[in-house]
Each structure stands twice: as structure tokens, then as C-alpha cells.
Amino acid sequence: MSSSGDSQAFERERNHLIYEIAQGLDRLTNNLSQLNRNLQDANSLGQSMEQTADVWRAFNQQIAQTSNDPSDNRVE
């Protein structure tokens, strides 16, 4: 009889641990999905800023060329 009680206790504990593991894996999956969405958002933000950075880079280069141009007729 004791063996039957031990077996039932073992089964209960095993089922409880399996349930906890399944919950942990569900949380892990949800967190990884959120991380993936966040990384995608950061990537798309970076891509959208690339065009703005290119415009500022071109502006800066044009200003640098203009200030170094000896044919500039500015009066200082």
C-alpha cells in the first residue's frame, strides 16, 4: 500500500513540475516575442533615421566645401 501512495505522490509531483515547466516555457515564448518586436521597432527606427542622417551629412559636406572655397566672395 505504501508503494501505491509513493507512486501517486510521485505522479502528482511530476505533473506539478511539468505544469510549472510548461508555464515557464510559455512566459519565455511571450518574452522572446516581445523582444523580437522591440528589436524590429528599433531596426525600423534606425532605418528611418538613416535618410535624415544622409541629408545632414550632405548639408555638412556642402557647408564644409563652401567655407573652404577660396573663390568665396564673402566679406568678413
Secondary structure as UniProt FT lines:
FT   HELIX           2..68
FT   TURN            70..71
//
